[in-house]
Amino acid sequence: MFATIKREFGHLDCVFVNAGNSVFLPFEDMTEQSFDKVISVDFKGAYFTIQKALPLLRRGSSVIINASVGARKGWPTTSASRPRRPRSSISRESSSAELVDGSIRVNTLSPGPDGHGDVRSLRRRRTGQRG
């Protein structure tokens, strides 16, 4: 992929890193193999995507690491996916420290609920409905 980008465009201005894998199992049913797959894709995927993109990033470029919505809220069967935010933060902090000399910004984006509910609850509040 990066060879094609280099050939077609020569460089990247931004990389949006969205490596992720979820295994939805109750905590007691999670296997080491399933857990390792989540860790491998989430952490190694992000790390090596940034590494492979680096030669194409110019001064002033940006790396944005997509963290998990589950980083702020836990749901049943998401115990393996829940620790994504710390992994994303570690990746961001390490990458930032190493890439700052090249004037490459590294940020983490953690999308998700904003505490105001979903679209249906907004509609209910606007119309005065309950439930």
HELIX and SHEET records of a PDB file:
HELIX    1   1 PHE A    2  PHE A    9  1                                   8    
HELIX    2   2 PHE A   27  ASP A   29  5                                   3    
HELIX    3   3 GLU A   32  ILE A   39  1                                   8    
HELIX    4   4 SER A   40  LYS A   44  3                                   5    
HELIX    5   5 GLY A   45  ALA A   53  1                                   9    
HELIX    6   6 LEU A   54  LEU A   56  5                                   3    
HELIX    7   7 VAL A   69  ALA A   71  5                                   3    
HELIX    8   8 ARG A   84  LEU A   99  1                                  16    
HELIX    9   9 VAL A  100  GLY A  102  5                                   3    
HELIX   10  10 VAL A  119  THR A  127  1                                   9    
SHEET    1   A 3 LEU A  12  VAL A  17  0                                        
SHEET    2   A 3 LEU A  57  ASN A  66  1                                        
SHEET    3   A 3 ARG A 105  LEU A 109  1                                        
END                                                                             
